[in-house]
Each structure stands twice: as C-alpha cells, then as structure tokens.
Amino acid sequence: MIHPPPPGQGKRGEQGYLAYLLRQAQAATRLTMERALGTLGVTPPQFVVLTMLRAYPGLSGADLARVALLTPQTVGVIIRNLERDGAIRKTPHPVHGRVLQWTLTRRGTAILEKCRRHAHAVDRRLADGLNPKAELIVRRWLSKIATDLQDS
C-alpha cells in the first residue's frame, strides 16, 4: 500500500504545484483558526465579517459577501446570527432606503477584540522565521495573486 507523504514533502512540499501548496496552506490555516476561534464560539467566516465591518463600516450584505469571499447566502446566515447575538446592527442606506448597512455594536467590537488576539497569535505562527523584509515580500506576492487572478 502506498502512503502519501506528509505536508512539506514530495508533491506536498517544494516540488508541488503552487496552487496546491496555497490550498494546503489555506486549509491548515483555516483549521488552526477554527480551533482558536472556536474557544470563543466564533467561526472564521464570522470573524471575517466582523473584521470587514470594523474596517469598512456600513457595508451592505452584498458588499460583505464580496470582501469576505463568501456567498451571499452564507453572509445572510452570518448576519442574522450576529444580529441576533447583538454583535451588529442594521440601518437603512441614506439614499437607497432598501439597502441595509451593517455596523458593529459595542458587543461586536468586544467579540472582535477577543478574536483578534487569537488571530494575531496565528499570524505570528505564519510569519515565524520570516524577517520583516521577507514577510513584506510574501504579503505583496499574496496580494498580487489576488489582484491578478480576480477576473480570471
């Protein structure tokens, strides 16, 4: 019986396709974030929505779906749950009254701050072994991939 190598070896390491290696790294990162945030009762998609609302208050559900890289249906469920829990609130758009804008409440900000401590710990693990210049190169490379491939 053939057993595949562990992550980091063979095609699961430096010999692998970049797209596979990115997927493998993303899956490992997501699992680590799920475990870290799970202690707070928050999912990674909820954390992303809270983070985007802090960075860009007043986003609509459709805008949230785009920036959070989630489906509108998933964001709809997340919004309902976060609103039910008092973490976010809606207000009608000042011009387009049918469009709802979402913002964090005090409770949402407090939840996000707890989540950010866990997320920063994961970020530190991701950057472990990188000097500031190398980390900047990786950040630019990842951002460039997202920009270059967004319309492909």
Summary of the structure (lengths in Angstrom):
residues: 152
radius of gyration: 18.2
end to end distance: 39.2
largest distance: 64.7
contacts: 384
relative contact order: 0.10
helix: 64%
strand: 7%
